[in-house]
Amino acid sequence: TYNYIICFKSLVKNIHKEIYEYSDAEIKLLYKNPEISKHAKQYTSLFLHHCKFERDISCKFNKVPRRANNPDTSKAQEIYSKTIFMKFGVYITDVKGNTVKAIKKPRYCQLWIYVLFHMFEAWRAGDILKIPNILIEQIGVSDLNYFSNKKLTLTQTQIIINQYYMQEFVINKTGALNNLNVPEMLIEALGTALVIAEIHRRNNNKERLMYCFISHNPSKKDFEIFFGSNKELAVFSNLKACRTLMSLFYDWVEQQPECHSEAHEMVRRLRMHKTKTVKALTVAETDTVYVQNLNDESKEENFSKEMFDRGIFGWLYYLI
């Protein structure tokens, strides 16, 4: 409430008509006004979103500016460029190349799973590292030698993924329940990595699937080894990847006329923030911390839409 009072006081001094009567050009000029603090602009964006999409108000403006990054926290809120995020996807969906390395080294295999999760779930590192073991008996594969001249079929990998579909995962930080939903384009890679990881677990008599990371999260050195000569990918971060995924998803939802008013709610579900009974204006606050502006990137400008159309975000449509 205090933040909105500060925002209100700042706006009252600088606007000369109803905010919904402002055009996109006028809103843009308003945000350039040095008398309005970046903190006030953050909550102004939430208010504009509320007016435009959550209330029955006819607004002259069509676009709602994203919150401005605080200079002191912008580094912590960085996201990957669309180009780099695409390269992550290409690297981890190379099933043949990653399988060869994964059967040799359990740690590499578990890193493969870890990075794969960041392409479709905005989970915290600890939640990914606690995924349960799988029943490889269902597909009749129990030896790493199987992969020397064969690969898993799509049916086999789907059977493995289906084991997770039937479970609910408790998100440690919030206590919220989540389900695993894997887009079709990642099923073969994730299913293969999970089977290899499970065989390693049994061969080494370990309790947990991701046993290499029981006491710590993957390190900078781990990613340097995993990505090898791909130096631009080696600087991998759980939080940065989650911010990127959520920003891409938000970017896509805002382009959809049938659901753009639910953008923040859908992003909240992607991160699995716990639902709270709050006033409409405060619903979007949590995820503005994660969602960053992608509109300034000239290349791959339709990337978010294409990711959704190709199945990356398709499952969220049914989750809401």
Residue pairs with C-beta under 8 A, 6 or more apart in sequence:
3 39
3 43
4 43
4 47
4 281
6 39
6 40
6 43
7 39
7 40
7 43
7 44
7 47
10 35
10 36
10 37
10 40
11 19
11 36
11 40
11 44
13 35
14 30
14 33
14 35
14 36
15 22
15 30
19 47
19 48
19 51
20 51
20 57
20 58
20 59
20 60
20 61
21 60
22 30
22 60
22 61
23 60
23 61
24 61
24 62
24 63
26 61
27 48
27 61
27 63
27 65
28 65
30 36
31 41
31 44
31 65
31 68
36 44
38 68
38 69
38 70
39 70
41 65
41 67
41 68
42 67
42 68
42 288
45 64
45 65
45 66
45 67
45 288
46 67
46 281
46 284
46 285
46 288
47 281
48 59
48 61
48 64
48 65
49 64
49 264
49 284
50 280
50 281
50 284
51 57
51 59
52 59
52 61
52 64
53 64
53 260
53 261
53 263
54 261
54 280
55 280
66 291
66 292
66 293
66 295
67 288
69 77
69 292
76 239
77 243
77 289
77 290
77 292
78 240
78 243
78 292
79 240
79 243
79 244
79 247
79 292
79 294
80 88
80 240
80 241
80 244
81 297
82 248
82 294
82 297
82 299
82 300
82 303
82 304
83 299
83 300
84 232
84 233
85 241
85 244
85 245
85 248
86 300
86 303
87 230
87 232
87 233
88 115
88 118
88 119
88 233
88 236
88 241
89 119
91 227
91 230
91 233
92 98
92 112
92 115
92 116
92 119
92 189
93 185
93 186
93 188
93 189
95 151
95 188
95 189
95 192
96 151
98 112
98 189
98 192
98 193
99 147
99 151
99 192
99 196
101 108
101 109
102 108
102 109
102 112
102 192
102 193
102 196
102 197
103 109
103 144
103 147
103 196
106 197
106 200
106 201
106 204
106 211
106 212
107 212
107 222
108 225
108 226
109 193
109 196
109 197
109 200
110 197
110 209
110 210
110 211
110 212
110 213
111 218
111 222
111 223
111 226
112 189
112 193
112 226
113 128
113 131
113 190
113 193
113 194
113 197
113 209
113 210
114 125
114 128
114 129
114 210
114 213
114 218
115 226
115 236
116 186
116 189
116 190
116 193
117 123
117 128
118 238
118 241
118 242
118 245
119 183
119 186
119 245
119 312
120 181
120 182
120 183
120 186
120 245
120 312
120 313
120 315
121 128
121 178
121 180
121 181
121 245
121 270
122 242
122 245
122 246
122 270
122 271
122 272
122 290
123 171
123 178
123 242
123 272
124 171
124 172
124 173
124 238
124 242
125 217
125 218
125 238
126 172
126 217
127 169
127 171
127 172
127 178
128 210
128 238
129 210
129 213
129 214
129 217
130 172
130 208
130 210
131 164
131 169
131 180
131 209
131 210
132 164
132 167
132 209
133 198
133 201
133 208
133 209
134 160
134 163
134 164
134 194
134 195
134 198
134 209
135 163
136 142
136 160
136 195
136 198
136 199
138 159
138 160
138 163
139 152
139 156
139 159
139 160
139 195
141 152
141 156
141 195
141 199
142 199
142 202
143 199
144 196
144 199
144 200
144 203
147 196
151 192
152 160
152 188
152 191
152 192
152 195
154 187
154 188
156 191
156 195
157 187
157 188
157 190
157 191
157 192
157 195
158 187
158 191
159 191
160 191
160 194
160 195
161 180
161 182
161 187
161 190
161 191
161 194
164 180
164 182
165 179
165 180
165 181
167 179
167 180
168 177
168 178
168 179
169 177
169 178
169 179
169 180
170 176
170 177
170 178
171 177
171 178
171 272
174 272
174 273
174 274
175 274
176 272
176 273
176 274
176 275
178 272
179 319
181 315
181 316
181 319
182 190
182 315
183 310
183 311
183 312
183 313
183 314
183 315
184 311
184 314
185 310
185 311
185 312
194 209
197 209
197 210
198 209
201 208
201 209
201 211
204 211
208 214
217 238
218 236
220 234
220 235
223 233
223 234
223 235
223 236
224 234
226 234
226 236
227 233
227 234
227 236
242 271
242 290
243 290
243 291
243 292
245 270
246 267
246 270
246 271
246 287
246 290
246 291
247 290
247 291
247 292
247 293
247 294
248 294
248 303
248 304
248 307
249 266
249 267
249 270
249 304
249 308
249 313
249 316
250 263
250 264
250 266
250 267
250 287
250 291
251 294
251 295
251 304
252 304
252 305
252 307
252 308
252 313
253 259
253 260
253 262
253 263
253 266
253 267
254 260
254 263
255 304
255 305
259 266
259 320
262 320
264 283
264 284
264 287
264 288
264 291
265 283
265 320
266 316
266 320
267 287
267 290
267 291
268 275
268 283
268 286
268 287
269 316
269 319
269 320
270 316
271 287
271 290
273 286
273 287
294 304
307 313
308 314
